[in-house]
Amino acid sequence: MSLISEENVRGGNVFRDLSADDEEWQPTEIESLCMNCYQNGTTRMLLTKIPFFKEIIVSSFSCAHCSWSNTEIQSAGRIQDQGVCYTVRVKTKQDLNREVVKADCAITRIPELDFEIPPFTQKGSLSTIEGLLDRAVAGLEQDQPARRAAEPQVAEKIEEFIQKLKKLKDVEREFTLVIEDPSGNSFVENPLAPQKDEALTVTRFKRTAQQDEQLGIRPDVDQAEELAGNDLEAMRGEVLVFPTNCPECNAPASTNMKLVQIPHFKEVIIMATNCDSCGHRTNEVKSGGATEPLGTRITLHVTDASDMTRDVLKSETCSVLIPELEFELGMAALGGKFTTLEGLLKDIKDLTVSKNPFICGDSSSTDRVEKLKEFAEKIDKILAGEMKVHVVLDDAAGNSYMQNVYAPEADPEMTVEKYTRTFDQNEELGLNDMKTENYQEE
């Protein structure tokens, strides 16, 4: 039996990067009971790291007596700050090959069939859309013999539904696959990365108290927003410190928070967390004010390397577009940030290339890797001032900002446009159902 060495545990290396070249890192083998024939089989467990999916536990069971086998993936990392919902329009058979990381707490839906797989009814998996359909069919077929004997009519209806699920793999008509994960740890591949995938929609959402309870965490109380609601005058010029846990190693840490006035803009709340145990550092920016009546679209024509030093405030509701690269980064992808244009572009490069889970190992393809390398090279040229592009910050909430180096005069290379939000944008911001008139009278 191969065991995790005590030295690795002491050194904090229980989870290591997945690599075929690491011969020392072997899976742990455990003798365990086979649930098919009730003889002893073998479970192999590997603790590893996958970019974006953080630490995971890959387990595989096999039985030498009955040849039954089973594989499973469990997230060993932290629950993300927001949930995520992926909506895919499956139009061709090629779309069935999209790779999917589905956490065990995720809900899977196919609206056209009124079909839903509730959370915690399946184990986490790394598969494809076709694999998810096959798994759903296998789950429904499992108890069919017993149903045919006890309830023939029910078994017949389920058989009809199974045939509808199987027919989806022919893609004779478009259908929609929705994966909603309150933990934020599920993923669906974008085969066009780094370009925008018109068939894939990714939205982030705040968990409900019931979802927090299902995940085994207390209902989320945003301490920063509570403090922001207090006397702001007392917060100006003072750094507030409150205890928290490190998002990487879960060791006790502290978060510093300060209210900062950005010239020619507004007040924002900057939060920074430093961990003395593992050295992890993170920062986040929240708007200190309300949602603006109009959305804001800031367009900067990057013509020189000096533009990289411009200060940028990107709120959680801001999308980033680079038309020359046919690139669009959806809102909430990088969270709220107060950085420079150089820092923002480097974060985009890391997110789409360095930390992309689908360009390494068996998930990678030559065309995809080459496309992303070419994208990274173009980002490097922009950073060096060798490529002129337009960088667009589109914030429906109006809470993003880019420094005007000519202030208070107009910036010839930058335009700021105010626009009226669409119904869908208001829906994403949660404004359509918000009641503000005479709310105290009820």
Backbone torsions as a table, in degrees:
resi	resn	phi	psi	omega
1	MET	NA	129.2	179.3
2	SER	-90.4	125.8	-177.2
3	LEU	-116.6	155.4	175.1
4	ILE	-70.5	126.2	-173.3
5	SER	-69.3	149.0	179.7
6	GLU	-62.9	-33.1	-179.2
7	GLU	-63.9	-41.9	179.0
8	ASN	-64.8	-39.4	179.5
9	VAL	-64.4	-44.2	-179.3
10	ARG	-65.0	-35.1	-177.1
11	GLY	-84.3	2.1	178.9
12	GLY	76.3	20.7	-176.8
13	ASN	-105.4	31.8	179.6
14	VAL	-61.3	-40.3	177.1
15	PHE	-103.3	121.0	-180.0
16	ARG	-122.9	157.1	-179.2
17	ASP	-60.4	138.5	180.0
18	LEU	-68.8	121.1	-176.9
19	SER	-151.4	136.0	177.2
20	ALA	-78.6	-12.3	-177.2
21	ASP	-90.7	-10.2	-178.4
22	ASP	-87.0	92.8	-176.1
23	GLU	-75.1	-22.1	-177.7
24	GLU	-76.3	-25.0	-174.4
25	TRP	-89.3	99.4	-176.5
26	GLN	-111.9	152.2	178.2
27	PRO	-67.9	152.2	175.7
28	THR	-83.7	130.6	-178.9
29	GLU	-105.2	130.4	-177.9
30	ILE	-130.8	129.4	175.2
31	GLU	-74.7	126.4	-176.2
32	SER	-145.3	164.6	-173.1
33	LEU	-79.3	133.1	174.4
34	CYS	-80.8	125.3	-177.6
35	MET	-83.3	1.5	178.4
36	ASN	-96.5	-48.0	-178.6
37	CYS	-116.2	-3.3	177.7
38	TYR	63.6	23.7	169.0
39	GLN	-97.4	173.0	179.6
40	ASN	-83.3	129.6	174.6
41	GLY	-118.8	-164.3	-176.6
42	THR	-128.7	129.5	174.2
43	THR	-107.3	128.0	176.2
44	ARG	-108.6	128.7	-177.6
45	MET	-122.6	136.4	178.8
46	LEU	-130.6	123.1	178.2
47	LEU	-97.6	116.1	-173.8
48	THR	-146.3	177.7	-179.0
49	LYS	-119.8	135.3	171.9
50	ILE	-124.3	129.8	179.3
51	PRO	-53.7	142.0	-176.6
52	PHE	75.2	-44.1	-177.3
53	PHE	-86.7	0.4	177.2
54	LYS	59.1	-147.0	-179.9
55	GLU	-78.1	138.2	177.8
56	ILE	-135.4	159.1	173.7
57	ILE	-114.1	114.8	177.4
58	VAL	-99.0	121.7	179.9
59	SER	-125.0	143.8	-179.5
60	SER	-138.7	126.7	179.1
61	PHE	-111.3	139.2	175.3
62	SER	-141.9	143.8	-179.3
63	CYS	-118.6	122.4	-180.0
64	ALA	-74.2	-16.9	-175.9
65	HIS	-83.5	-45.2	-176.5
66	CYS	-117.5	0.0	178.9
67	SER	66.6	15.8	177.3
68	TRP	-75.7	140.9	-179.6
69	SER	-139.8	160.7	-178.6
70	ASN	-159.0	140.6	176.3
71	THR	-124.3	154.3	-174.1
72	GLU	-156.1	146.5	175.2
73	ILE	-124.7	133.5	175.6
74	GLN	-126.9	136.8	176.6
75	SER	-77.0	128.7	177.0
76	ALA	-107.5	2.5	-179.9
77	GLY	-88.8	-174.7	-176.7
78	ARG	-81.5	157.8	174.0
79	ILE	-73.4	133.6	-176.6
80	GLN	-69.4	163.3	-177.4
81	ASP	-66.0	-30.2	-179.0
82	GLN	-130.7	154.7	172.5
83	GLY	-78.0	168.8	-178.6
84	VAL	-137.3	145.3	178.0
85	CYS	-131.0	122.0	177.6
86	TYR	-106.0	128.3	176.9
87	THR	-120.5	118.3	-176.3
88	VAL	-117.6	129.2	171.9
89	ARG	-92.0	109.9	-179.2
90	VAL	-88.0	111.1	-174.6
91	LYS	-109.4	-31.2	-177.5
92	THR	-132.5	168.3	177.7
93	LYS	-64.6	-26.1	177.7
94	GLN	-62.2	-32.1	179.3
95	ASP	-65.5	-23.3	179.0
96	LEU	-67.8	-16.2	-179.1
97	ASN	-88.0	-1.5	178.1
98	ARG	-59.8	131.7	-179.9
99	GLU	-79.9	142.7	-174.8
100	VAL	-133.8	128.6	167.8
101	VAL	-102.5	114.1	-176.2
102	LYS	-116.0	115.9	177.4
103	ALA	-73.7	159.1	-176.9
104	ASP	-68.4	-20.7	-179.4
105	CYS	-90.7	2.6	-177.2
106	ALA	-80.7	149.1	174.9
107	ILE	-102.4	132.2	178.6
108	THR	-112.0	130.2	-178.7
109	ARG	-130.9	148.3	168.2
110	ILE	-129.0	94.4	-171.8
111	PRO	-58.3	-35.5	-177.1
112	GLU	-61.0	-26.8	179.7
113	LEU	-106.4	4.0	-173.3
114	ASP	52.2	41.0	-175.6
115	PHE	-106.3	135.6	179.5
116	GLU	-144.9	134.8	172.5
117	ILE	-103.8	111.0	-176.1
118	PRO	-65.0	163.3	178.1
119	PRO	-68.4	152.1	175.3
120	PHE	65.3	16.6	175.2
121	THR	-99.2	-12.3	175.2
122	GLN	-132.4	152.1	175.6
123	LYS	-76.4	159.1	176.5
124	GLY	-61.4	148.3	-175.9
125	SER	-149.3	153.9	169.9
126	LEU	-114.2	110.6	-170.9
127	SER	-149.0	-159.6	173.4
128	THR	-122.5	173.4	177.0
129	ILE	-61.9	-39.9	176.2
130	GLU	-62.3	-39.6	178.0
131	GLY	-63.2	-37.4	177.5
132	LEU	-64.3	-40.9	178.0
133	LEU	-64.5	-43.7	178.9
134	ASP	-61.4	-39.4	-179.3
135	ARG	-67.3	-37.7	178.2
136	ALA	-66.3	-41.3	178.2
137	VAL	-63.2	-44.6	-179.8
138	ALA	-61.7	-38.0	179.1
139	GLY	-65.9	-38.3	179.7
140	LEU	-73.9	-33.4	-178.4
141	GLU	-76.8	-16.2	-172.3
142	GLN	-57.1	-44.4	-176.1
143	ASP	-103.9	14.1	-178.6
144	GLN	-61.4	-41.5	178.9
145	PRO	-57.2	-42.3	179.3
146	ALA	-67.5	-37.2	179.8
147	ARG	-66.5	-40.8	-178.8
148	ARG	-61.3	-32.0	179.4
149	ALA	-79.1	-39.2	-174.6
150	ALA	-92.5	-44.6	-176.0
151	GLU	-135.2	81.3	-175.9
152	PRO	-59.4	-38.2	-178.1
153	GLN	-67.0	-42.1	177.8
154	VAL	-63.4	-42.8	-180.0
155	ALA	-62.4	-36.4	179.6
156	GLU	-67.0	-42.0	178.6
157	LYS	-65.4	-40.4	178.8
158	ILE	-65.8	-36.4	178.0
159	GLU	-63.8	-40.1	176.2
160	GLU	-61.2	-41.1	179.9
161	PHE	-68.2	-38.1	178.2
162	ILE	-60.1	-40.3	179.1
163	GLN	-64.9	-35.8	176.5
164	LYS	-64.7	-40.7	178.2
165	LEU	-64.2	-43.3	179.6
166	LYS	-63.5	-35.7	-178.0
167	LYS	-68.2	-22.7	178.6
168	LEU	-61.0	-29.3	-177.9
169	LYS	-69.7	-16.1	174.6
170	ASP	-80.4	-16.1	179.2
171	VAL	49.3	46.9	175.1
172	GLU	-70.5	-28.8	174.3
173	ARG	-133.4	152.7	177.6
174	GLU	-64.5	147.1	171.7
175	PHE	-143.6	165.9	-174.4
176	THR	-113.9	133.6	173.6
177	LEU	-114.3	126.0	-179.3
178	VAL	-118.6	126.0	174.3
179	ILE	-119.9	111.5	-178.7
180	GLU	-110.9	117.5	-174.6
181	ASP	-124.3	107.8	179.8
182	PRO	-65.4	-21.3	179.5
183	SER	-79.7	-16.4	-179.4
184	GLY	75.9	14.4	-174.2
185	ASN	-107.9	13.9	176.1
186	SER	-101.4	157.2	-177.3
187	PHE	-146.3	148.1	172.8
188	VAL	-127.8	134.0	-174.1
189	GLU	-67.6	138.8	168.3
190	ASN	-104.0	101.2	-176.5
191	PRO	-68.9	-12.4	-179.2
192	LEU	-96.8	2.2	-176.2
193	ALA	-52.2	138.9	9.6
194	PRO	-88.4	3.3	178.0
195	GLN	-72.1	161.7	179.4
196	LYS	-72.4	140.4	177.7
197	ASP	-100.2	110.0	-177.5
198	GLU	-66.1	-23.4	-178.2
199	ALA	-86.6	-7.3	-176.2
200	LEU	-119.0	126.3	177.2
201	THR	-118.2	129.0	-179.7
202	VAL	-119.4	122.9	178.2
203	THR	-128.0	144.2	176.5
204	ARG	-105.2	148.4	-178.5
205	PHE	-145.8	157.4	177.3
206	LYS	-86.9	132.3	-177.7
207	ARG	-67.3	149.4	172.8
208	THR	-83.3	167.3	178.2
209	ALA	-61.6	-35.4	179.4
210	GLN	-66.8	-39.7	178.2
211	GLN	-67.2	-38.6	175.3
212	ASP	-60.3	-40.7	-179.8
213	GLU	-66.1	-39.6	178.2
214	GLN	-63.7	-32.9	-180.0
215	LEU	-83.5	-4.2	177.5
216	GLY	81.8	21.7	177.6
217	ILE	-121.1	158.3	-179.0
218	ARG	-72.1	153.7	177.0
219	PRO	-52.7	134.7	-172.8
220	ASP	-68.7	123.0	173.8
221	VAL	-117.6	109.6	-176.2
222	ASP	-75.4	101.0	-175.3
223	GLN	-63.8	-32.6	-179.7
224	ALA	-63.8	-41.8	-179.6
225	GLU	-68.7	-34.5	176.9
226	GLU	-62.7	-45.2	179.9
227	LEU	-67.2	-34.6	-179.4
228	ALA	-65.9	-25.5	178.9
229	GLY	-78.4	-9.1	177.9
230	ASN	-78.9	-169.0	-177.8
231	ASP	-66.5	107.8	-177.2
232	LEU	-67.9	-27.7	180.0
233	GLU	-61.9	-35.8	-179.6
234	ALA	-71.4	-20.2	-177.7
235	MET	-87.5	-24.8	-177.5
236	ARG	-65.1	130.6	178.6
237	GLY	80.2	2.1	-178.2
238	GLU	-123.9	136.8	176.0
239	VAL	-94.9	117.2	179.4
240	LEU	-90.2	138.2	-178.4
241	VAL	-124.1	129.3	175.1
242	PHE	-138.5	147.6	-175.1
243	PRO	-72.6	148.5	176.7
244	THR	-155.1	-172.6	175.8
245	ASN	-115.7	145.5	179.2
246	CYS	-64.8	131.2	179.9
247	PRO	-68.7	-14.3	-178.7
248	GLU	-96.6	-53.7	-174.9
249	CYS	-108.7	-3.7	177.2
250	ASN	66.3	14.2	177.0
251	ALA	-76.8	155.0	177.6
252	PRO	-58.9	133.5	180.0
253	ALA	-143.6	-178.3	179.3
254	SER	-131.3	144.5	177.5
255	THR	-112.0	127.4	177.2
256	ASN	-97.7	138.5	-178.5
257	MET	-135.1	136.9	-178.6
258	LYS	-145.5	140.6	175.5
259	LEU	-88.9	123.0	-174.3
260	VAL	-123.6	135.5	175.7
261	GLN	-94.4	117.6	178.0
262	ILE	-89.6	124.4	-178.5
263	PRO	-55.4	138.9	178.5
264	HIS	61.1	21.4	178.5
265	PHE	-139.0	-111.4	-176.5
266	LYS	-155.4	-177.8	178.0
267	GLU	-84.6	142.0	175.7
268	VAL	-132.5	159.6	176.9
269	ILE	-107.4	120.1	179.2
270	ILE	-104.1	127.0	-179.8
271	MET	-120.5	133.0	-179.4
272	ALA	-134.0	134.8	179.0
273	THR	-120.2	128.2	176.5
274	ASN	-121.6	133.5	179.4
275	CYS	-109.3	120.5	178.6
276	ASP	-74.4	-19.9	-176.0
277	SER	-77.7	-49.5	-176.4
278	CYS	-114.6	-4.5	178.5
279	GLY	81.5	6.0	-178.5
280	HIS	-67.8	138.6	179.0
281	ARG	-132.3	139.5	177.8
282	THR	-147.0	152.2	176.1
283	ASN	-139.9	154.2	-177.8
284	GLU	-147.3	147.2	-179.5
285	VAL	-120.8	133.7	174.9
286	LYS	-124.9	143.8	178.3
287	SER	-67.7	136.8	178.9
288	GLY	-85.7	-3.9	-177.8
289	GLY	-120.0	-170.3	-178.5
290	ALA	-86.0	173.2	173.5
291	THR	-66.4	131.8	-177.5
292	GLU	-70.6	153.5	178.5
293	PRO	-62.1	-30.2	-178.5
294	LEU	-123.3	152.1	173.4
295	GLY	-76.1	164.4	-178.9
296	THR	-128.5	132.5	175.3
297	ARG	-123.0	113.0	-178.6
298	ILE	-105.6	124.5	-179.7
299	THR	-119.5	119.8	178.8
300	LEU	-113.0	128.3	173.7
301	HIS	-89.5	106.1	-178.2
302	VAL	-78.9	113.8	-177.2
303	THR	-119.4	-12.5	-173.6
304	ASP	-149.9	155.3	-180.0
305	ALA	-63.2	-23.5	-180.0
306	SER	-66.0	-20.9	178.0
307	ASP	-65.2	-19.6	-178.1
308	MET	-67.2	-17.4	-177.9
309	THR	-88.8	-1.8	-179.6
310	ARG	-64.6	136.6	175.2
311	ASP	-71.4	140.3	-179.8
312	VAL	-132.7	129.8	170.3
313	LEU	-111.6	110.7	178.0
314	LYS	-107.7	114.2	179.3
315	SER	-80.0	171.9	179.6
316	GLU	-65.1	-21.2	-176.5
317	THR	-97.1	11.7	-173.9
318	CYS	-100.3	133.5	172.3
319	SER	-99.1	149.3	179.5
320	VAL	-118.6	128.5	-179.7
321	LEU	-124.8	140.6	171.2
322	ILE	-127.9	92.4	-172.8
323	PRO	-57.0	-37.8	-177.5
324	GLU	-63.4	-26.0	179.0
325	LEU	-99.9	2.3	-175.5
326	GLU	52.6	43.2	-175.2
327	PHE	-115.7	138.2	174.5
328	GLU	-140.3	128.3	177.0
329	LEU	-107.4	118.4	-177.1
330	GLY	-68.4	163.0	-179.8
331	MET	-66.8	150.2	179.6
332	ALA	74.4	-2.0	-178.1
333	ALA	-66.2	-40.2	178.9
334	LEU	-109.1	2.3	-177.7
335	GLY	72.1	-169.4	176.6
336	GLY	-83.4	134.1	-177.2
337	LYS	-140.2	141.3	168.7
338	PHE	-118.5	107.1	-171.9
339	THR	-150.6	-162.7	173.2
340	THR	-105.4	169.7	177.2
341	LEU	-61.8	-36.4	176.7
342	GLU	-62.2	-45.6	179.6
343	GLY	-63.4	-38.4	179.8
344	LEU	-65.4	-44.1	179.8
345	LEU	-65.9	-37.2	177.4
346	LYS	-66.0	-38.4	176.9
347	ASP	-64.3	-38.8	177.9
348	ILE	-64.4	-41.9	178.9
349	LYS	-63.1	-44.0	179.4
350	ASP	-63.6	-41.8	-175.7
351	LEU	-66.6	-41.8	-173.9
352	THR	-88.8	-22.7	-174.6
353	VAL	-118.1	-66.2	-171.9
354	SER	-61.8	-38.5	-175.3
355	LYS	-105.9	15.7	-179.6
356	ASN	-75.5	119.6	-175.4
357	PRO	-73.9	-9.7	-174.5
358	PHE	-106.4	21.7	175.9
359	ILE	-120.7	13.0	179.7
360	CYS	-132.5	157.0	177.2
361	GLY	65.4	-147.9	-176.9
362	ASP	-70.5	-16.2	-177.6
363	SER	-79.9	-11.8	-172.7
364	SER	-86.2	154.8	171.4
365	SER	-134.4	152.1	-174.7
366	THR	-60.8	-44.9	-177.9
367	ASP	-62.1	-42.8	-178.5
368	ARG	-65.9	-43.7	-179.3
369	VAL	-63.2	-43.4	179.8
370	GLU	-64.4	-39.1	-179.9
371	LYS	-64.1	-42.2	-179.8
372	LEU	-71.8	-34.8	175.6
373	LYS	-63.9	-40.1	178.0
374	GLU	-64.1	-39.4	177.2
375	PHE	-62.9	-43.2	179.0
376	ALA	-61.9	-39.4	178.7
377	GLU	-64.1	-37.9	178.8
378	LYS	-67.7	-38.8	176.3
379	ILE	-61.6	-41.2	178.4
380	ASP	-62.0	-38.5	178.2
381	LYS	-66.4	-38.0	176.8
382	ILE	-64.0	-43.4	179.9
383	LEU	-62.6	-33.1	-179.6
384	ALA	-85.2	-2.7	-179.0
385	GLY	77.6	17.4	-177.8
386	GLU	-94.2	-5.0	-178.0
387	MET	-137.1	124.2	-179.5
388	LYS	-89.7	124.0	-179.1
389	VAL	-139.1	172.5	171.4
390	HIS	-109.2	130.1	175.4
391	VAL	-109.6	121.8	-175.4
392	VAL	-113.8	125.3	171.7
393	LEU	-104.1	110.9	-178.0
394	ASP	-111.8	106.1	-176.0
395	ASP	-118.3	108.3	-179.1
396	ALA	-64.2	-27.2	179.8
397	ALA	-84.8	-9.9	177.8
398	GLY	72.6	23.8	-174.5
399	ASN	-111.3	20.5	177.4
400	SER	-110.2	161.1	-170.1
401	TYR	-151.8	144.6	170.8
402	MET	-132.4	136.4	-174.0
403	GLN	-63.5	133.2	171.6
404	ASN	-96.6	106.3	-175.4
405	VAL	-72.4	-10.5	179.0
406	TYR	-100.5	3.3	-175.1
407	ALA	-54.0	142.4	4.9
408	PRO	-84.0	4.6	176.9
409	GLU	-76.8	164.4	179.1
410	ALA	-71.1	146.5	179.2
411	ASP	-93.2	117.7	-176.9
412	PRO	-65.7	-20.8	-177.7
413	GLU	-100.5	1.6	-175.5
414	MET	-132.6	135.5	175.5
415	THR	-121.7	140.3	178.1
416	VAL	-119.6	118.7	-175.7
417	GLU	-117.4	131.3	174.4
418	LYS	-98.9	139.0	-178.5
419	TYR	-144.1	158.8	178.3
420	THR	-83.2	130.1	-179.0
421	ARG	-67.1	149.0	174.0
422	THR	-82.0	170.5	177.8
423	PHE	-60.8	-42.4	-179.0
424	ASP	-64.0	-38.3	178.1
425	GLN	-66.2	-41.5	175.9
426	ASN	-63.5	-34.2	179.2
427	GLU	-66.4	-42.4	178.7
428	GLU	-64.3	-33.4	179.7
429	LEU	-84.8	-4.5	179.1
430	GLY	74.5	26.8	-175.3
431	LEU	-94.6	-21.7	-175.8
432	ASN	-64.8	-35.8	-177.9
433	ASP	-98.2	7.9	-178.5
434	MET	-84.3	125.6	179.4
435	LYS	-103.5	121.9	-178.9
436	THR	-118.6	-14.9	-178.2
437	GLU	-89.9	126.8	173.8
438	ASN	55.1	31.5	-176.4
439	TYR	-69.1	-21.7	-179.2
440	GLN	-78.6	-14.5	-176.9
441	GLU	-79.7	-18.7	-177.2
442	GLU	-86.8	NA	NA
